[in-house]
Every structure is written in C-alpha cells, then in structure tokens.
C-alpha cells in the first residue's frame, strides 16, 4: 500500500470517527414497493459518504444513487466480492447524479472510484432475505 493510499484511508477513518463522535446518524435504507432498496452515496475527492447505513444489508436488488460532490470528473465501480465481476461502472461529471441498479448476493459487493482512486468499500456483511 502506498503512502498516498494510507493517507486517504486514514482520512476516511478520521472523517467517519468525527461523524460518530458528533452523533451523526445515517438513515435506514428505504425499500420501495417493488423490493428495490435505495442507498445514496456522495462521492468527494478521495472518499465516499453514505446517507443511509450500509450495515446489516440483506441480499436483493439495490439502487445506488451516486452524486459527484467533487469539482472534477470521478467514477463509480461496483463489483461482486466473491468473483470480482464488475456489476456496473461509469464516470460522473461534477454535480452529476447517476443510478447503479445491482443485485447483491450473500457474498456482498465492493465499490470504489476507478478514476480518482479510492480504497475499496466492502459491503460484505450481507444476510439472506
């Protein structure tokens, strides 16, 4: 792991820690009548922020609503943890929002920005429905 990646990871952990200390709580993901669960992600320069909690997710259909909050081009890539198959990948212009609809199995998924490299965010604590 490079020094730059260590700094990015430490910054993300620090940001999360401050949010927890300040009492910031994430919303519970909404599951629509069609069974799709929606999770909103804001992408900044070097990290993601989730508006809903990503703990305790269940296998099923998901929409990741990704918004570029950086002042430059970024991207979104989501993969299966089990076989590293890319489920979706796209660029986002500054201020742009796009939706990634994926099926998450019990093995989980991971996501990152492939353009402005961020660490992988593993969603690997997925439960059976």
N, C-alpha and C positions, 0 to 999 in steps of 0.2 A: 504494500500500500504506500502510495506516495505521500509526501508531507502535505501537499495540497488537499488530497482526499481526507487525510486525518483532520486537517483544519476544518474542512466542510462538515465532516461527521461530528466533530466536537461542537461546531456552531449550531448544528441541528439539534443536538442533545441539549445544549445550553438553552436554546430557544424553547424547547419543549419543557425543560425544567422550570424556567421562569413562568411559563403559562400555567403550569401545575401549581406553583407556589402562589401565584396571583389568584388562583381559584377559577381560572378559565375552564369551562367545561364544554366539551363537544356535544353537539346534539346527537340524538339517536337517529340512525339512518331511517328514511321513510321507505316503506314498501307499498307500492301502488296496488290497485285492484288487480292489475294484470300480473302481479307476482314479481315485478322488477323492483329491486332495491336501488335507491339513488344515493350516491356519495359524491359530494362536491370537493374538488381539490383545487387549491390555488397554487400556481407554480411561480416561484420567485427565482432570482438569480442564485441557483445552487441548492434549493431545497423546495419541498412541497409542504403545504399546510392543509390539513383535512378539516372541514367544517363539522363533519359527523365523526363519531367514534368508529374506529375500524377494528376494535376488539370484539371478539365473540361473533364474528360473521358466520353465516350459515351457507352451505353450498347452494348455488342457484344462479339466477340471472341478475346481473348488475349493470347499471349505467354509471360510469364515472364522468362527471361533468367537470371538465378541466378548463381553468381560466388562466391565461398568461398574465401575471401581475408584474413581470419584468419589463424593462424598457428595451428588450431585444428579442430576437427570434429564439424560441425554445421548442422543445418537443416532448412527446409523451410516448412511452413504450411500455406495454404490459405483456408479461409472459406467464406461462404456466410454470410453477416451481418444479413440478415433477419432471418434465422433459425439456424445459427451457424453450418451448414453442412460443413464438411471438403471436399473441392473440390480436393485437392492434398496435399501430404506430403511426404517428402523424406529427407534422410541425404546427406551431401556433405562433402567429404574429402577435406583437404587443397588444394587449387588451382583448384578444380573440378568445372565444369560448367554443370548445368542441366536446362532443359526447362520444365516449367509447362504450359500446354495449358488448359485454362479455359474459360467458358462463364460467363460474368459478366452481371447481370441484373440491373435494375434501383435501386435496393436496395443496390448494391455495394458489395465489398469484404473487407476482412481484412487479413493481413498476419503477421507472426512473425517467430522467430526461437524457436522451442519447445525443442531443446537440450541445447542451451546456451540461456536461456530465455531472450527475448527482449520484450519490450512493443508491443502491437498490433498496427499495422499501418493500420488505417481505410481509405479506398478509398470509401467514402460514398457520394460523390457529383457526381453521375453518371447521365447523361442525356439520354433521349430517342434518338434513332437514327433518 
